Amino acid sequence: MLASFSVRTRIVLLALIPVVGFVANGLTFTAGEGDVGRAFATVTHSTALADVSRDFKSAVASMRIIVKDFSVVCFEQAHATALKALETLAASIDQSHTENIAGLRKT
């Protein structure tokens, strides 16, 4: 089959093989670069979510301690901090957990 092509056609085909390889490498690099970018965005989002979650947990723990001491003003401050952290959590997570967030607000 290769003998039926002219010498010029064979040379062109041999020259195109590395070009096709470079294009394939370029596409693979571009796809990998996008995956790395999405991974960094996920890590950034997870870090922010963990920080807010930690703030919420701390505020709830403060509310529990303050209730034991019967300090209404401190309790209201800690309650406001907990609600603010809960609002940030609600905005950061997907909507499938809205029932959990509503339950936490009531509690």
C-alpha positions in Angstrom: 0.0 0.0 0.0 2.8 2.4 0.8 4.4 1.7 -2.5 1.4 3.2 -4.3 2.1 6.7 -2.9 4.6 9.0 -4.4 7.8 10.0 -2.7 6.5 13.5 -2.0 3.4 12.1 -0.4 5.5 9.8 1.8 7.6 12.7 2.9 4.6 14.8 3.7 3.1 11.9 5.7 6.3 11.4 7.6 6.5 15.2 8.4 2.9 15.2 9.7 3.5 12.4 12.3 5.4 14.7 14.7 2.9 17.5 14.2 0.0 15.2 15.2 2.1 14.1 18.2 2.6 17.8 19.3 -1.1 18.5 18.9 -2.0 15.5 21.0 0.5 16.6 23.7 -0.9 20.1 23.6 -4.4 19.0 24.1 -3.4 16.7 26.9 -1.5 19.6 28.6 -4.5 21.9 28.3 -6.9 19.4 29.7 -4.5 18.7 32.6 -4.0 22.4 33.3 -7.8 22.8 33.6 -8.0 19.9 36.0 -5.3 21.4 38.2 -7.1 24.8 38.2 -10.4 23.1 39.3 -8.5 21.2 42.0 -7.1 24.4 43.4 -10.5 26.1 43.3 -12.0 23.1 45.2 -9.2 23.3 47.8 -9.8 27.0 48.3 -13.6 26.6 48.6 -13.1 23.7 51.1 -10.7 25.8 53.2 -13.1 28.6 53.4 -15.9 26.3 54.3 -13.8 24.6 57.0 -13.0 28.0 58.5 -16.6 29.1 58.6 -17.6 25.7 60.1 -15.0 26.1 62.8 -16.4 29.6 63.6 -19.9 28.1 63.8 -18.8 25.3 66.1 -16.9 27.8 68.3 -19.9 30.1 68.6 -22.2 27.2 69.5 -19.8 26.1 72.2 -19.6 29.6 73.5 -23.4 29.7 73.6 -23.5 26.5 75.7 -20.9 27.8 78.1 -22.7 31.2 78.5 -26.0 29.6 79.1 -24.5 27.8 82.0 -23.3 31.1 83.4 -26.7 32.8 82.7 -25.2 35.8 80.9 -27.9 37.0 78.5 -25.8 39.7 76.7 -22.9 37.3 76.0 -25.4 34.6 74.8 -27.0 37.0 72.4 -23.6 38.0 71.0 -22.6 34.3 70.6 -26.0 33.6 69.1 -25.6 36.4 66.5 -22.1 35.0 65.6 -23.5 31.5 65.2 -26.3 32.7 62.9 -23.8 34.7 60.8 -21.6 31.7 60.4 -24.7 29.6 59.6 -25.7 32.0 56.9 -22.2 31.8 55.4 -22.3 28.0 55.5 -25.8 28.0 53.8 -24.4 30.2 51.0 -21.4 28.0 50.5 -22.9 24.5 50.3 -25.3 23.0 47.8 -29.0 23.4 48.2 -29.6 19.8 49.1 -28.7 20.6 52.7 -31.2 23.4 53.2 -33.3 21.3 55.5 -30.3 20.7 57.8 -29.6 24.4 57.9 -33.2 25.2 58.7 -33.1 22.7 61.5 -30.0 24.3 62.9 -31.6 27.8 62.8 -34.6 26.5 64.8 -32.4 24.8 67.3 
